[in-house]
Amino acid sequence: MSVEDSTAAQDDHEEPHPTQALDDTVHQRVRLGVLTVAREADRVEFGFLKKQLAVTDGNLSRHLKVLEESGLITVEKGYAGRRPRTWVTLTREGAQALDAELRALRALVLRLETPR
């Protein structure tokens, strides 16, 4: 398909390209991982996230801060016995953002798998 054909095809489809629905805050690999792991549990411990996502403490902390400031997660600090712990919980807004991201990804896959 040439660029001209692509432009004509875009004009024929009034719907935006599925990638336009991707949320940059959610779509980043580590943040998407945090949201999906948090979706699987009531709350998830920092060390578990770090191990599952294969990231450093600093890297994970930065991504958690972005998600927390966006209202997609809550971060709770406390103790388990004498050891300090950090737990992450998905907010309602976080669940909605994750659902929207998954819908956009499904739409993109469907678009690529559907014969022309």
Residue pairs with C-beta under 8 A, 6 or more apart in sequence:
1 9
10 17
18 104
18 105
18 107
18 108
18 111
19 104
19 108
21 100
21 103
21 104
21 107
22 101
22 104
22 105
23 97
23 100
23 101
23 104
25 31
25 66
25 67
25 70
25 72
25 97
26 32
26 35
26 72
26 97
26 98
26 100
26 101
27 101
28 63
30 53
30 55
30 59
30 60
30 63
31 63
31 66
31 67
32 98
32 101
33 49
33 52
33 53
34 49
34 53
34 60
34 63
34 64
34 67
34 73
34 88
35 67
35 72
35 73
35 90
35 94
35 97
35 98
35 101
36 98
37 44
37 48
37 49
37 52
37 53
38 44
38 73
38 88
38 89
38 90
38 94
39 90
39 95
39 98
42 89
43 76
43 87
43 88
43 89
44 87
44 88
44 89
45 85
45 86
45 87
45 88
46 60
46 64
46 85
46 86
46 87
46 88
49 60
49 88
50 56
50 57
50 60
53 60
55 63
64 73
64 75
64 88
67 73
67 94
68 74
68 75
70 97
71 91
71 93
71 94
72 90
72 91
72 93
72 94
72 97
73 88
73 89
73 90
73 91
73 94
74 88
74 89
74 91
75 86
75 87
75 88
76 86
76 87
76 88
76 89
77 84
77 85
77 86
77 87
78 84
78 85
78 87
79 85
90 98
